[in-house]
Amino acid sequence: MLGKRKVGLFLVTLLVLALAMVACQPQQVETVKEVVVTRVVTETEVVEGEPVEVTRVVTEEVEVPVEVEVTAMPEAVSFSAADPTTLLEMTYADVDTLDPSLAYDTASSGVLRQVMEGLITYNGNDSTTYVPALALEVPSLENGLISEDGMTYTFNIREGITFHEGGELTPSDVAYTFQRGLLQSDPNGPQWLWLEPIMGYASGDITEEIADGEYAGDRDSLIANATPEELAAVCEKVKAAVVADDAAGTVTFNLAQPWGPLLATFPDFGYVMDKEWVIEQGGWDDDCATWQNWYAPGSENSELTPIVNGTGPYKLDHWTPTEEWVVVANENYWRTDADPIWEGGPAGAPAIKTIIRRIVPEWGTRFAALQAGDAVSVNVPPANRPQADQFVGEFCDWKTFECTVNEANPNGPLRKWGNLPSVSRTNAMPSFDTGPESPYIGSGQLDGNGIPPNFFSDVHVRRALGYCIDYDLLLAEGYNGEGVRNNGIIIQDMLGYNPDGQRFEFDLAKCEEELAQAWDGQLPETGFRFSAVYNTGNVARRTAAEMLQNNFRAINPNYSVDVVALPWPTILRTFRTGQNPLTFSGWIEDIHDPHNWVQPFTYGTFGGRQVLPDELKAQFQEMALEAVLSADPAVREQIYFQIEDLFFDEAVSIALIQDGGARYEQRYTDNYTFRVGLSVDNPYYYGMTLDGGG
């Protein structure tokens, strides 16, 4: 038996060697195997001279032929970029403008973040602390750069920094940047963030003190009616508020009131421009006698909308509207390898030399590029995440930067950064007074073929919107279950959010009842027709609009809603000009403070776009300012609760879903950085590499 075992062992060895030479697919291989067999044996033996039959139970080892299915050890899977110097991503939203004083959407900010810099920036993935950028220090009470009364902020400006087009950074560039923005004061831009603390103008417009703001947003009327003295006084007040001292190397901000969220406003809304370059492009000439000629231009009319000149790690190669934008590495970037942007952060010239952001509204096309590895990352709407999840081989945590292999699909080519805390939400926003020339109100009359421009001025119609949306179904189908509902304006886990606050619930009977009460009871018989507008490629918003369309029709076939998709720049313009009777749009916070939610949704950005009545905006404004100027969080909270109650009673807009974010990227991507408040689909590319190897 010992000899047989040696032979068997030899055969097994040959088998292993053979298997090592074949591919990784399972194979049937014939071999022999020694097995122990127990059997009953009957034999004839001679006992005392007589033949007898003896039955025994015999146990023995025998060799039997067998077929064995053997799978070779899988080869190690590696992930590598075809070209680690070029990154291609795809999204559905195009840029609106490259003028940093006017840019107020995530797509535009996504470009500016790569090419421009402010005085300070965020400390890595921490949204509440800051590090110096073009300034040498972050102002504080401790270093004396913030005055004891909180009314003065001083910045020491770095020397030796050059703009992409060759100009040298000076404190005068910094002061001009902020002065130009304040005087430009476009109603659809971000300047309200500065006008409130610096000028004390709660209206969000620089002309507040001229004729009580009668010419706000209207350049022609301002030029025709304001006196030269009035215009000069506004400009001089601005220049006294933001003062450069080139000899001392400082810029000083003299505030109209203490403002807790001021530092939080600088990183994303304080990008510094080259004064001389802007003037060469046709921008404001820095003369207090002429600023009104550049007032409220609109992004479509800004001389800087198609071009940009910053100091950042990338510089613009080109932007082709509706197609793509491309930035290339600034090989002369001022940061040396010994000067990381934050502790442990990137330094020196970027590793990725070319960033391409392609505009692809169709999800199927983006998904195919992600699957094929042609795109490093693409925008994945929440409803489509299950498709992308099938290719995920690794899950990562944005807080720890630790990644875990997906045991169910360890060789999946994608990495998923899930559970990214979102600071964005979509609302259904009705216009209280749509422009009469709007193509989205049909006949413009209450005749069954359209709606009058002020259709949504009736609170019963607005409340009907709140009752006719199935929020649970929307969360499941439009957001893949990844998100939460909000009880009003302020997002969850923020000061002022009321978990017990009032909110609309899905109830078709109440929706029908509200519509029956609207417009003196005319609607059930007369009916109506209008368009609900959303931005092309946004599946969640399309789902909400179609849900409203179907539920209105289910209540009464005379209730007709057309669902219209518009490209992002187009919907921005039609919304801003009051052409949309109902817009499904959203907000991503500028700074992490409740004022940055209350102001835009009541008397600011959306209050203007929805054409809220002046008296209602004034009511919200009074309460909001009382809240933001209070140093006591408990006092602020109670005021915000009151604001939320009024917002619900008036059904100003309908809060839908606060998104839950996720980023999908190829596993060879390294050093992605996320922070609360950063758009998931518009990352900061400086420091990222494409040679991770998975």
C-alpha positions as CSV (number, residue, x, y, z in Angstrom):
1,M,0.0,0.0,0.0
2,L,2.9,2.3,0.7
3,G,4.0,2.1,-3.0
4,K,0.5,2.9,-4.1
5,R,0.4,6.1,-2.0
6,K,3.7,7.3,-3.5
7,V,2.3,6.8,-7.0
8,G,-0.9,8.6,-6.1
9,L,1.1,11.5,-4.6
10,F,3.2,11.7,-7.8
11,L,0.1,11.8,-9.9
12,V,-1.4,14.6,-7.7
13,T,1.8,16.6,-8.1
14,L,1.6,16.3,-11.9
15,L,-2.0,17.4,-11.7
16,V,-1.1,20.6,-9.8
17,L,1.6,21.4,-12.2
18,A,-0.7,21.0,-15.1
19,L,-3.3,23.2,-13.5
20,A,-0.8,26.0,-13.0
21,M,-0.3,26.1,-16.8
22,V,-4.0,26.6,-17.7
23,A,-6.2,29.6,-17.8
24,C,-8.3,30.8,-14.8
25,Q,-11.5,29.0,-16.0
26,P,-12.8,25.9,-14.2
27,Q,-11.6,22.7,-15.9
28,Q,-12.5,19.0,-15.6
29,V,-9.3,17.0,-15.0
30,E,-9.2,13.1,-14.7
31,T,-7.0,11.6,-12.0
32,V,-7.0,8.8,-9.5
33,K,-7.9,8.9,-5.9
34,E,-7.3,6.5,-3.0
35,V,-10.5,5.8,-1.1
36,V,-11.3,3.6,1.8
37,V,-14.0,0.9,1.0
38,T,-15.9,-1.3,3.4
39,R,-17.6,-4.3,1.9
40,V,-19.0,-7.8,2.9
41,V,-16.9,-10.7,1.5
42,T,-18.0,-14.3,1.3
43,E,-15.1,-16.8,0.9
44,T,-14.8,-20.6,1.0
45,E,-12.2,-21.8,3.4
46,V,-11.1,-25.2,4.6
47,V,-11.8,-25.6,8.3
48,E,-10.7,-28.9,9.9
49,G,-10.5,-30.5,6.4
50,E,-14.0,-29.4,5.4
51,P,-14.8,-26.6,2.9
52,V,-17.0,-23.9,4.6
53,E,-18.3,-20.4,3.5
54,V,-17.1,-17.6,5.7
55,T,-18.5,-14.1,5.6
56,R,-16.4,-11.1,6.7
57,V,-16.5,-7.3,6.7
58,V,-13.4,-6.0,4.9
59,T,-12.0,-2.5,4.9
60,E,-9.3,-1.6,2.4
61,E,-7.9,1.2,0.3
62,V,-8.4,1.1,-3.5
63,E,-7.6,3.5,-6.4
64,V,-10.6,4.8,-8.4
65,P,-10.6,7.2,-11.4
66,V,-12.3,10.5,-10.7
67,E,-12.9,13.8,-12.5
68,V,-12.1,16.9,-10.4
69,E,-13.2,20.5,-11.2
70,V,-10.2,22.7,-10.5
71,T,-10.1,26.5,-10.7
72,A,-6.7,28.1,-11.0
73,M,-5.8,30.9,-8.6
74,P,-7.1,34.2,-10.2
75,E,-4.5,36.6,-11.5
76,A,-4.1,39.8,-9.5
77,V,-6.3,42.6,-11.1
78,S,-4.7,46.0,-11.5
79,F,-6.3,49.2,-12.5
80,S,-4.4,51.8,-14.5
81,A,-5.2,54.9,-16.6
82,A,-4.5,54.8,-20.3
83,D,-3.1,58.3,-19.8
84,P,-2.5,59.4,-16.2
85,T,-1.9,63.0,-17.2
86,T,-5.5,63.5,-18.6
87,L,-8.7,63.3,-16.7
88,L,-12.1,63.2,-18.5
89,E,-15.4,63.6,-16.6
90,M,-18.9,64.0,-17.9
91,T,-21.9,65.9,-16.4
92,Y,-25.2,67.3,-17.6
93,A,-24.8,70.9,-16.5
94,D,-23.0,73.6,-18.6
95,V,-21.3,76.7,-17.3
96,D,-23.2,79.9,-17.1
97,T,-20.4,82.4,-16.7
98,L,-16.7,82.6,-15.8
99,D,-17.1,86.1,-14.3
100,P,-16.5,85.3,-10.6
101,S,-18.6,88.3,-9.5
102,L,-21.6,86.9,-11.3
103,A,-21.0,83.1,-11.1
104,Y,-23.7,81.6,-8.9
105,D,-24.2,78.1,-10.0
106,T,-22.3,74.9,-9.3
107,A,-21.2,74.3,-12.9
108,S,-19.6,77.7,-13.1
109,S,-18.0,77.4,-9.7
110,G,-16.6,74.0,-10.8
111,V,-14.4,75.8,-13.3
112,L,-13.4,78.8,-11.2
113,R,-12.4,76.5,-8.3
114,Q,-9.6,75.1,-10.5
115,V,-8.2,78.4,-11.9
116,M,-8.8,81.1,-9.3
117,E,-7.9,81.6,-5.7
118,G,-9.2,83.7,-2.8
119,L,-7.6,85.2,0.2
120,I,-8.3,82.1,2.3
121,T,-9.6,78.6,1.5
122,Y,-10.9,75.5,3.4
123,N,-8.7,73.4,5.5
124,G,-8.8,70.2,3.5
125,N,-12.1,68.4,4.1
126,D,-13.1,70.6,7.1
127,S,-15.8,73.1,6.2
128,T,-15.5,75.1,9.4
129,T,-11.7,76.0,9.5
130,Y,-9.6,77.9,7.0
131,V,-6.0,78.2,5.8
132,P,-4.3,81.1,4.0
133,A,-4.3,81.2,0.2
134,L,-3.4,84.6,-1.3
135,A,-3.3,86.0,2.2
136,L,-0.5,85.2,4.5
137,E,-2.7,84.6,7.5
138,V,-6.4,83.9,8.4
139,P,-7.7,86.9,10.3
140,S,-8.6,86.3,13.9
141,L,-9.1,88.1,17.2
142,E,-6.0,86.4,18.5
143,N,-3.7,87.7,15.7
144,G,-5.3,91.1,15.8
145,L,-6.5,91.0,12.2
146,I,-10.1,91.1,13.4
147,S,-11.0,94.1,15.5
148,E,-12.5,93.6,19.0
149,D,-15.9,95.0,17.8
150,G,-15.9,92.6,14.8
151,M,-16.2,95.5,12.4
152,T,-12.8,95.4,10.7
153,Y,-11.0,92.5,9.0
154,T,-7.4,93.0,7.7
155,F,-5.6,90.7,5.3
156,N,-1.8,90.7,4.6
157,I,-1.4,89.9,0.9
158,R,1.4,87.5,-0.4
159,E,4.1,88.9,-2.7
160,G,5.6,87.4,-5.8
161,I,2.4,85.8,-7.1
162,T,1.7,86.1,-10.8
163,F,-1.7,85.8,-12.7
164,H,-1.9,83.4,-15.6
165,E,-1.7,86.3,-18.1
166,G,1.4,87.7,-16.5
167,G,0.2,90.4,-14.1
168,E,1.6,90.6,-10.6
169,L,-0.8,90.3,-7.6
170,T,-1.1,93.4,-5.5
171,P,-3.5,94.5,-2.7
172,S,-5.1,96.9,-5.2
173,D,-6.2,93.9,-7.3
174,V,-7.9,92.4,-4.2
175,A,-9.7,95.7,-3.4
176,Y,-10.8,96.2,-7.0
177,T,-12.2,92.7,-7.2
178,F,-14.5,93.3,-4.3
179,Q,-15.4,96.9,-5.3
180,R,-16.3,95.8,-8.8
181,G,-18.4,93.0,-7.5
182,L,-20.3,95.2,-5.0
183,L,-20.9,97.9,-7.6
184,Q,-21.9,95.4,-10.3
185,S,-24.4,94.0,-7.8
186,D,-26.3,91.9,-10.3
187,P,-29.6,90.6,-8.7
188,N,-28.9,87.1,-10.0
189,G,-25.4,86.9,-8.6
190,P,-23.8,86.2,-5.3
191,Q,-23.0,89.8,-4.3
192,W,-25.8,89.8,-1.6
193,L,-23.4,87.7,0.4
194,W,-21.1,90.7,0.6
195,L,-23.6,93.6,0.5
196,E,-25.3,92.7,3.8
197,P,-22.2,92.6,6.0
198,I,-20.0,95.2,4.1
199,M,-22.6,97.8,3.1
200,G,-25.5,96.9,5.5
201,Y,-27.8,96.5,2.5
202,A,-30.4,93.7,3.2
203,S,-32.0,94.3,-0.2
204,G,-29.0,92.7,-1.9
205,D,-28.5,95.6,-4.2
206,I,-26.0,98.5,-4.2
207,T,-28.6,101.1,-5.3
208,E,-30.6,100.7,-2.1
209,E,-29.9,104.2,-1.0
210,I,-30.8,105.8,-4.4
211,A,-34.5,106.5,-4.6
212,D,-35.2,103.8,-2.0
213,G,-33.9,101.2,-4.3
214,E,-36.4,102.0,-7.1
215,Y,-33.9,101.2,-9.8
216,A,-32.6,97.9,-8.4
217,G,-31.5,95.6,-11.2
218,D,-32.5,98.2,-13.9
219,R,-29.3,99.8,-15.3
220,D,-31.1,102.0,-17.9
221,S,-33.4,103.5,-15.2
222,L,-30.5,104.1,-12.9
223,I,-28.5,105.9,-15.5
224,A,-31.5,108.0,-16.6
225,N,-32.7,109.0,-13.2
226,A,-29.8,109.0,-10.6
227,T,-27.8,112.2,-10.2
228,P,-24.0,112.1,-10.7
229,E,-23.7,113.0,-7.0
230,E,-25.8,110.1,-5.9
231,L,-23.9,107.7,-8.1
232,A,-20.5,109.0,-6.9
233,A,-21.6,108.8,-3.3
234,V,-22.4,105.1,-3.7
235,C,-19.0,104.3,-5.3
236,E,-17.1,106.3,-2.7
237,K,-18.9,104.4,0.1
238,V,-17.8,101.2,-1.5
239,K,-14.2,102.3,-1.8
240,A,-14.2,103.3,1.8
241,A,-15.5,99.9,2.8
242,V,-12.7,98.0,1.0
243,V,-9.3,99.7,1.2
244,A,-6.0,98.6,-0.3
245,D,-2.6,99.7,1.0
246,D,0.0,98.6,-1.6
247,A,2.9,100.0,0.5
248,A,1.8,98.0,3.6
249,G,0.7,95.0,1.6
250,T,-2.8,94.9,3.2
251,V,-6.5,95.0,2.3
252,T,-8.9,96.1,5.0
253,F,-12.7,95.4,5.1
254,N,-14.7,97.9,7.1
255,L,-18.0,96.3,7.8
256,A,-21.4,98.0,8.4
257,Q,-22.2,95.4,11.1
258,P,-20.6,92.5,12.8
259,W,-21.1,89.4,10.7
260,G,-20.4,85.9,12.1
261,P,-20.4,84.1,8.7
262,L,-18.0,86.5,7.0
263,L,-14.9,84.3,6.9
264,A,-17.0,81.5,5.5
265,T,-17.9,83.6,2.5
266,F,-14.3,84.2,1.3
267,P,-13.2,80.7,0.0
268,D,-15.8,80.3,-2.8
269,F,-17.0,83.9,-3.4
270,G,-13.8,85.9,-3.0
271,Y,-11.8,84.9,-6.1
272,V,-9.2,87.6,-6.8
273,M,-8.9,89.2,-10.3
274,D,-6.1,91.1,-12.0
275,K,-7.4,94.7,-12.1
276,E,-5.4,95.8,-15.2
277,W,-6.4,92.7,-17.1
278,V,-10.1,93.2,-16.4
279,I,-10.0,96.8,-17.5
280,E,-8.2,95.7,-20.7
281,Q,-11.1,93.3,-21.4
282,G,-13.6,96.1,-21.2
283,G,-14.4,95.9,-17.5
284,W,-15.1,98.7,-15.1
285,D,-12.3,101.3,-15.3
286,D,-12.2,101.9,-11.5
287,D,-13.7,105.4,-11.9
288,C,-16.5,106.4,-9.6
289,A,-18.0,108.5,-12.4
290,T,-18.6,105.4,-14.6
291,W,-19.5,102.4,-12.5
292,Q,-23.2,102.6,-13.4
293,N,-22.3,101.6,-16.9
294,W,-21.4,98.1,-15.7
295,Y,-24.2,97.8,-13.1
296,A,-26.4,94.6,-13.2
297,P,-25.1,93.3,-16.5
298,G,-26.5,89.8,-16.4
299,S,-24.1,86.9,-17.0
300,E,-24.9,86.9,-20.7
301,N,-23.6,90.5,-21.1
302,S,-20.4,90.4,-18.9
303,E,-17.1,90.9,-20.8
304,L,-15.6,88.2,-18.6
305,T,-18.3,85.5,-19.1
306,P,-16.2,83.5,-21.7
307,I,-12.7,84.1,-20.3
308,V,-10.9,83.9,-16.9
309,N,-7.5,84.8,-15.6
310,G,-6.5,83.6,-12.1
311,T,-3.6,82.5,-10.0
312,G,-4.6,78.9,-9.4
313,P,-3.0,75.6,-10.2
314,Y,-4.9,75.3,-13.5
315,K,-5.5,77.8,-16.3
316,L,-8.3,77.8,-18.8
317,D,-7.6,76.3,-22.2
318,H,-11.1,76.7,-23.6
319,W,-14.8,76.7,-22.8
320,T,-17.1,75.7,-25.7
321,P,-20.7,76.2,-24.5
322,T,-22.9,73.1,-24.5
323,E,-19.9,71.0,-25.3
324,E,-17.0,71.1,-22.8
325,W,-14.5,73.1,-20.8
326,V,-10.8,72.2,-20.5
327,V,-8.2,73.5,-18.1
328,V,-4.4,72.7,-18.2
329,A,-1.8,72.6,-15.5
330,N,-0.2,75.9,-14.5
331,E,3.4,74.7,-14.5
332,N,4.5,78.0,-13.0
333,Y,2.1,77.7,-10.0
334,W,3.4,79.7,-7.1
335,R,3.1,77.0,-4.5
336,T,6.4,75.1,-4.1
337,D,6.7,71.4,-3.1
338,A,7.5,72.7,0.4
339,D,4.3,74.8,0.7
340,P,1.3,72.5,0.8
341,I,-2.1,74.2,0.6
342,W,-3.0,72.5,3.9
343,E,-1.1,70.2,6.2
344,G,-0.6,67.0,4.3
345,G,-2.3,68.5,1.2
346,P,-1.1,69.0,-2.4
347,A,1.8,71.3,-3.3
348,G,3.7,72.2,-6.5
349,A,2.4,71.8,-10.0
350,P,-0.6,69.5,-10.5
351,A,0.0,65.9,-11.4
352,I,-2.9,65.7,-13.8
353,K,-2.0,68.0,-16.6
354,T,-5.3,68.3,-18.5
355,I,-8.9,68.3,-17.1
356,I,-11.7,67.8,-19.5
357,R,-15.3,68.3,-18.4
358,R,-17.7,67.2,-21.2
359,I,-21.4,68.2,-21.2
360,V,-23.4,65.0,-21.8
361,P,-27.1,65.4,-20.8
362,E,-28.0,61.7,-21.6
363,W,-27.4,59.3,-18.8
364,G,-27.0,56.3,-21.1
365,T,-24.0,58.0,-22.8
366,R,-22.4,58.9,-19.6
367,F,-22.9,55.4,-18.2
368,A,-21.4,53.8,-21.2
369,A,-18.3,56.0,-20.9
370,L,-18.0,55.1,-17.3
371,Q,-18.3,51.4,-17.9
372,A,-15.8,51.4,-20.8
373,G,-13.3,53.4,-18.6
374,D,-13.3,56.3,-21.1
375,A,-14.4,58.7,-18.3
376,V,-12.8,58.8,-14.9
377,S,-16.1,59.9,-13.3
378,V,-19.6,60.9,-14.4
379,N,-22.6,62.5,-12.8
380,V,-24.8,59.6,-11.6
381,P,-28.4,60.6,-10.8
382,P,-29.7,59.0,-7.6
383,A,-32.2,56.9,-9.6
384,N,-29.5,55.4,-11.7
385,R,-27.1,54.5,-8.9
386,P,-28.2,50.8,-8.8
387,Q,-26.8,50.5,-12.4
388,A,-23.5,52.0,-11.4
389,D,-23.4,50.0,-8.1
390,Q,-23.0,46.7,-10.2
391,F,-19.5,47.8,-11.2
392,V,-18.3,49.0,-7.7
393,G,-15.3,47.1,-6.4
394,E,-14.4,49.4,-3.5
395,F,-16.3,51.6,-1.0
396,C,-14.6,54.6,0.5
397,D,-15.2,56.8,3.5
398,W,-14.7,60.6,2.9
399,K,-13.9,61.3,6.6
400,T,-11.2,58.7,7.1
401,F,-10.1,58.2,3.4
402,E,-10.2,54.5,4.1
403,C,-11.5,52.1,1.4
404,T,-12.9,48.6,1.7
405,V,-13.0,46.0,-1.0
406,N,-16.5,45.0,-2.1
407,E,-16.4,41.3,-1.3
408,A,-19.3,40.6,-3.7
409,N,-17.4,42.2,-6.6
410,P,-13.7,42.6,-5.6
411,N,-12.6,43.2,-9.2
412,G,-15.2,45.8,-10.0
413,P,-13.5,48.8,-11.8
414,L,-15.3,51.5,-9.9
415,R,-14.8,53.1,-6.5
416,K,-17.8,54.6,-4.7
417,W,-17.7,57.4,-2.2
418,G,-21.1,57.0,-0.6
419,N,-23.1,58.7,2.1
420,L,-21.6,62.1,1.2
421,P,-23.5,64.6,3.3
422,S,-25.4,66.9,1.0
423,V,-26.2,70.5,1.5
424,S,-28.5,70.7,-1.5
425,R,-32.2,70.3,-1.9
426,T,-34.8,70.6,-4.7
427,N,-38.0,72.6,-4.3
428,A,-41.0,73.1,-6.5
429,M,-41.0,76.9,-7.0
430,P,-44.1,78.6,-8.3
431,S,-44.0,82.1,-9.8
432,F,-46.4,84.5,-8.1
433,D,-46.4,86.6,-11.3
434,T,-45.0,85.0,-14.5
435,G,-44.0,87.3,-17.4
436,P,-46.9,87.7,-19.8
437,E,-44.8,86.8,-22.8
438,S,-43.8,83.5,-21.3
439,P,-44.1,80.5,-23.7
440,Y,-45.0,78.3,-20.7
441,I,-48.5,79.7,-19.8
442,G,-50.3,78.8,-22.9
443,S,-53.1,81.3,-23.8
444,G,-52.2,83.4,-20.8
445,Q,-55.8,83.2,-19.6
446,L,-57.9,80.9,-17.4
447,D,-59.7,79.3,-20.3
448,G,-58.6,75.7,-20.1
449,N,-55.7,76.3,-22.6
450,G,-53.4,78.2,-20.3
451,I,-53.2,80.2,-17.1
452,P,-53.0,83.9,-16.3
453,P,-49.6,85.2,-15.3
454,N,-50.6,85.5,-11.6
455,F,-52.1,82.0,-11.5
456,F,-49.9,80.9,-8.5
457,S,-50.6,84.1,-6.6
458,D,-53.6,82.2,-5.2
459,V,-52.4,80.4,-2.1
460,H,-54.8,77.5,-2.7
461,V,-53.0,76.6,-5.9
462,R,-49.6,76.7,-4.2
463,R,-50.9,74.5,-1.4
464,A,-52.3,72.0,-3.9
465,L,-48.7,71.5,-5.2
466,G,-47.7,70.4,-1.7
467,Y,-50.5,67.8,-1.4
468,C,-50.1,66.4,-5.0
469,I,-46.6,65.1,-4.7
470,D,-46.0,61.6,-3.4
471,Y,-42.8,62.2,-1.3
472,D,-42.1,58.6,-0.4
473,L,-42.4,57.5,-4.0
474,L,-40.3,60.4,-5.1
475,L,-37.6,59.5,-2.6
476,A,-37.7,55.8,-3.8
477,E,-37.8,56.4,-7.5
478,G,-36.2,59.7,-8.0
479,Y,-33.4,59.4,-5.4
480,N,-32.9,55.7,-5.0
481,G,-33.9,56.1,-1.4
482,E,-30.8,58.2,-0.7
483,G,-32.0,61.4,0.8
484,V,-34.4,62.9,3.4
485,R,-37.3,65.2,3.5
486,N,-37.1,68.6,5.1
487,N,-39.7,70.4,7.1
488,G,-39.3,73.7,5.3
489,I,-36.4,75.9,4.3
490,I,-33.5,74.9,6.6
491,I,-31.8,71.5,6.1
492,Q,-31.6,68.8,8.7
493,D,-28.9,68.9,11.3
494,M,-28.5,72.7,11.1
495,L,-29.4,75.4,13.6
496,G,-33.0,76.4,13.1
497,Y,-34.2,73.1,11.6
498,N,-37.5,72.2,13.4
499,P,-38.0,68.4,13.4
500,D,-41.6,69.0,14.5
501,G,-42.3,71.7,12.0
502,Q,-45.2,71.7,9.6
503,R,-44.9,70.1,6.2
504,F,-47.1,68.9,3.4
505,E,-48.0,65.3,3.0
506,F,-49.2,63.4,0.0
507,D,-53.0,63.6,0.0
508,L,-54.9,63.7,-3.4
509,A,-58.2,64.6,-1.6
510,K,-56.7,67.7,-0.1
511,C,-55.0,68.5,-3.4
512,E,-58.4,68.4,-5.1
513,E,-60.0,70.4,-2.3
514,E,-57.4,73.2,-2.5
515,L,-57.8,73.4,-6.3
516,A,-61.6,73.6,-6.0
517,Q,-61.2,76.6,-3.7
518,A,-58.8,78.4,-5.9
519,W,-59.8,81.2,-8.3
520,D,-63.3,81.4,-6.9
521,G,-64.1,77.8,-7.7
522,Q,-63.5,78.1,-11.4
523,L,-60.8,75.5,-11.9
524,P,-62.8,72.1,-11.8
525,E,-64.9,73.2,-14.7
526,T,-62.6,75.4,-16.6
527,G,-59.3,73.6,-16.1
528,F,-55.9,74.9,-16.7
529,R,-52.7,74.2,-18.7
530,F,-49.1,75.3,-17.9
531,S,-45.5,74.0,-18.1
532,A,-43.4,72.7,-15.3
533,V,-39.8,73.3,-16.1
534,Y,-36.7,71.3,-14.9
535,N,-33.1,71.1,-16.1
536,T,-32.2,68.5,-18.7
537,G,-30.6,65.4,-17.3
538,N,-31.9,65.7,-13.8
539,V,-33.8,62.5,-13.3
540,A,-35.1,63.4,-9.8
541,R,-36.6,66.7,-10.9
542,R,-38.1,65.1,-13.9
543,T,-39.7,62.4,-11.7
544,A,-41.2,65.1,-9.4
545,A,-42.6,67.1,-12.4
546,E,-44.1,64.0,-14.0
547,M,-45.6,62.9,-10.7
548,L,-47.3,66.3,-10.4
549,Q,-48.5,66.0,-14.0
550,N,-50.0,62.6,-13.4
551,N,-51.6,63.4,-10.1
552,F,-53.3,66.6,-11.4
553,R,-54.6,64.6,-14.4
554,A,-55.9,61.8,-12.0
555,I,-57.9,64.4,-10.1
556,N,-59.4,66.1,-13.1
557,P,-58.6,65.6,-16.8
558,N,-59.0,69.3,-17.2
559,Y,-55.9,69.9,-15.1
560,S,-53.0,69.7,-17.6
561,V,-49.3,70.1,-16.9
562,D,-46.6,69.9,-19.6
563,V,-43.2,68.8,-18.4
564,V,-40.4,70.7,-20.1
565,A,-36.6,70.1,-19.9
566,L,-34.3,72.9,-20.6
567,P,-30.4,73.1,-20.6
568,W,-29.0,74.5,-17.4
569,P,-27.9,77.9,-18.8
570,T,-31.4,78.3,-20.4
571,I,-33.4,77.4,-17.3
572,L,-31.2,79.9,-15.3
573,R,-32.1,82.7,-17.7
574,T,-35.8,81.8,-18.0
575,F,-36.1,81.5,-14.2
576,R,-34.3,84.7,-13.6
577,T,-36.4,86.7,-16.0
578,G,-39.7,85.3,-14.6
579,Q,-40.7,83.2,-17.5
580,N,-41.3,79.9,-15.7
581,P,-44.7,79.5,-14.0
582,L,-43.3,76.5,-12.1
583,T,-39.7,75.6,-11.7
584,F,-38.2,72.4,-10.2
585,S,-34.8,73.7,-9.1
586,G,-32.5,73.5,-6.1
587,W,-30.1,75.2,-3.8
588,I,-26.7,74.2,-2.7
589,E,-25.5,76.3,0.2
590,D,-22.8,78.9,-0.2
591,I,-21.8,78.9,3.5
592,H,-22.8,76.5,6.2
593,D,-25.2,78.8,8.1
594,P,-29.0,78.9,8.3
595,H,-29.1,82.5,6.9
596,N,-27.7,81.1,3.7
597,W,-30.9,79.1,3.4
598,V,-33.5,81.5,4.7
599,Q,-32.4,84.6,2.7
600,P,-32.5,83.0,-0.8
601,F,-35.7,81.2,-0.2
602,T,-37.6,84.2,1.1
603,Y,-36.5,87.7,0.2
604,G,-33.3,86.9,-1.8
605,T,-32.5,84.8,-4.9
606,F,-35.7,82.7,-5.2
607,G,-37.8,85.4,-3.6
608,G,-36.9,87.5,-6.5
609,R,-37.2,84.8,-9.2
610,Q,-40.6,83.7,-7.9
611,V,-41.7,87.4,-7.8
612,L,-42.9,87.3,-4.2
613,P,-45.0,90.3,-3.1
614,D,-42.9,93.1,-1.6
615,E,-44.8,93.0,1.7
616,L,-44.2,89.3,2.1
617,K,-40.5,89.7,1.4
618,A,-40.2,92.5,3.8
619,Q,-41.8,90.4,6.5
620,F,-39.3,87.6,6.0
621,Q,-36.4,90.0,5.7
622,E,-37.1,91.6,9.1
623,M,-37.2,88.3,10.9
624,A,-34.1,86.9,9.0
625,L,-31.9,89.9,9.9
626,E,-33.0,89.8,13.5
627,A,-31.9,86.1,13.5
628,V,-28.5,86.5,11.8
629,L,-27.5,89.5,14.0
630,S,-28.2,87.7,17.2
631,A,-25.2,86.2,19.0
632,D,-27.5,83.8,20.9
633,P,-28.1,80.5,19.1
634,A,-31.3,79.8,21.1
635,V,-32.7,83.2,20.1
636,R,-31.8,82.5,16.4
637,E,-33.5,79.1,16.6
638,Q,-36.8,80.5,17.8
639,I,-36.9,83.1,15.1
640,Y,-36.1,80.5,12.4
641,F,-39.0,78.4,13.7
642,Q,-41.3,81.5,13.2
643,I,-39.9,82.0,9.7
644,E,-40.6,78.3,8.9
645,D,-44.2,78.6,10.1
646,L,-44.9,81.6,7.8
647,F,-43.1,79.9,4.9
648,F,-45.5,76.9,5.3
649,D,-48.7,79.0,5.7
650,E,-47.9,80.9,2.5
651,A,-46.7,77.8,0.7
652,V,-44.0,79.9,-0.8
653,S,-42.4,76.9,-2.4
654,I,-42.5,73.1,-1.7
655,A,-39.5,71.5,-0.1
656,L,-38.8,68.1,-1.7
657,I,-35.7,66.0,-1.0
658,Q,-32.4,66.9,0.6
659,D,-30.0,64.8,-1.6
660,G,-27.7,62.1,-0.3
661,G,-24.5,62.3,-2.4
662,A,-22.3,59.7,-4.0
663,R,-19.3,59.9,-6.3
664,Y,-18.3,57.0,-8.7
665,E,-14.8,57.0,-10.1
666,Q,-12.3,54.6,-11.6
667,R,-10.2,52.8,-9.0
668,Y,-6.9,54.1,-10.3
669,T,-8.0,57.6,-9.2
670,D,-6.3,58.9,-6.0
671,N,-6.6,61.8,-3.6
672,Y,-10.2,62.8,-4.1
673,T,-11.2,65.3,-1.4
674,F,-14.7,66.0,-0.2
675,R,-16.0,68.4,2.4
676,V,-19.5,69.3,3.5
677,G,-20.7,72.0,1.1
678,L,-18.6,71.0,-1.9
679,S,-20.6,69.9,-4.9
680,V,-20.1,66.1,-5.4
681,D,-20.0,66.5,-9.1
682,N,-17.6,69.5,-9.1
683,P,-14.5,68.4,-7.2
684,Y,-11.2,70.2,-6.6
685,Y,-8.8,68.5,-8.9
686,Y,-5.5,69.9,-7.6
687,G,-3.8,67.1,-5.8
688,M,-5.7,64.3,-7.5
689,T,-3.7,61.7,-9.5
690,L,-4.6,58.9,-11.9
691,D,-1.8,56.4,-11.1
692,G,-3.4,54.8,-8.0
693,G,-3.3,51.3,-9.4
694,G,-6.4,50.3,-7.5
